[in-house]
Amino acid sequence: MQFSIRSETIPRKASQAFNKMSMSSGRDSNERFRRTESVETEHNKLLRDILEMHLDDFLQDFAFADIQIYVNSQGIIFTEEDLQKILSLKNEKLAIILMFQILGSKNKNLLAFIDILGRDYGWLREKLNSSLQTYNENKDFNKYLNVRHELKSRIPKHVDNNVRRIDLYAKTRDFLKELRPWHYLVIYGELGYGKKWLALDACCDYSVIKAMDYKIFWLDVHNCNSQEKDLEKLQRLKIMLGETSSTTKIGDYEGISNKILELQQDLKTILKQDHFKDCLLVLADVQNTKTLETFSLPCKILITTRNKKVMEYLPKTNMEVVNIERGLLRNESVELFERIMEKEAKFFPPSFYEIIENSKSHPFLLNIIAQGLKGHVAKEWDMWTSNLQHFRIQNDKINAVIKLSLNVLKPDELELFHTLSIFYHSVKIPVSLCF
């Protein structure tokens, strides 16, 4: 089955799509957020995937201002809110990336957008048309879809809840495209700042996947705090590289050390093959420098970590860093809540913006709050507003992370932790406690 774009057929299809959207919007202004109930045609899914392949073409020669007058008259493509977001970005590159993100929404009429492109950007329209005509025979396109699907399975909620942080995404994307073997890109940030989500978002970009020759291997190494775990992950990587079985067995301490060395040598030999010369290894949640020693391999490596010692360990000449120094921007926080709550922000209680402010727009914290508030009344929102003033959130995931962190402490460091006491500011401490 093939699709092609012909100018004489697009207006009719666009009109039909617009009529359907108008009818549904009349029934419920929140319906566009109900993703589980929405039906998207296979044709539109294909258009979205094809469009994502051509982001670099748009970045090469495209200005949103050139089509603004046309999309303003075609409300079926961009809402007024969409236009304000795009036009608020003075950086043209970031504006185009944001435009692509908005066009990736399921309720956007891509046929109408492509038709408008033909007015001033015929060459872009022709490229899209060519891709649509040949996608069945395009092996690279199908490899891209397979790699992206495999990556997104790492964080299932990423599909529906991911909020693209445009500036960080663009920076990470550019670094990855220029990354070379034996070089590192480190995404650094505090707990819950969205390091893995940013890494996954950038790794799913078509140009990044292509730069890695459609080979991206993702390992979660947060529990690599022992030789047994190191060995397990090395075995896993070897299987991902094409080994269907592994004969390595976990034995005594000396045996494990030898097996690790043996596996490391095997992996280096495999990765030096031409077949893997452009591949990317993702090490998610690196907790310590020992993990870097274990996975010192001749390939491109992307690391996410909240440990500064990891960055200090790597040679600066072979490393680039994306530092997540902030929480979400206000509009990003609003988008996250809208995605999870499946309704527009105008329907949220007034305390919603207090929650954003008091949480300091912390991504993980806001995610917890939004999940907890889904379907609850305004009173529950007010309770969160009050709780956030103390910023004491009990959560199994946070507790699990703390436990993993404690596991890597040395015995004397662990003893110090267990005897640690924290007092409120200016509290009166009895003299007897000091002896």
Secondary structure, 3 states (H helix, E strand, C coil): CCCCCCCCCHHHHHHHHHHHHHHHHHHCCCHHHCCCCCCCCHHHHHHHHHHHHCHHHHHHCCCCHHHHHHHHCCCCCCCHHHHHHHHCCCCHHHHHHHHHHHHCCCCCCHHHHHHHHHHHCHHHHHHHHHHHHHCCCCHHHHHHHHHHHHHHCCCCCHHHHCCCCHHHHHHHHHHHHHCCCCCEEEEEECCCCCHHHHHHHHHCCHHHHHHCCCCEEEEECCCCCCHHHHHHHHHHHHHHCCCCCCCCCCCCHHHHHHHHHHHHHHHHHHHCCHHHCCCEEEEEEECCHHHHHHCCCCCEEEEEECCHHHHHHCCHHHEEEEEECCCCCHHHHHHHHHHHHCCCHHHCCCHHHHHHHHCCCCHHHHHHHHHHHCCCCHHHHHHHHHHCCCCCCCCHHHHHHHHHHHHCCCHHHHHHHHCCCCCCCCCCCCHHHHC
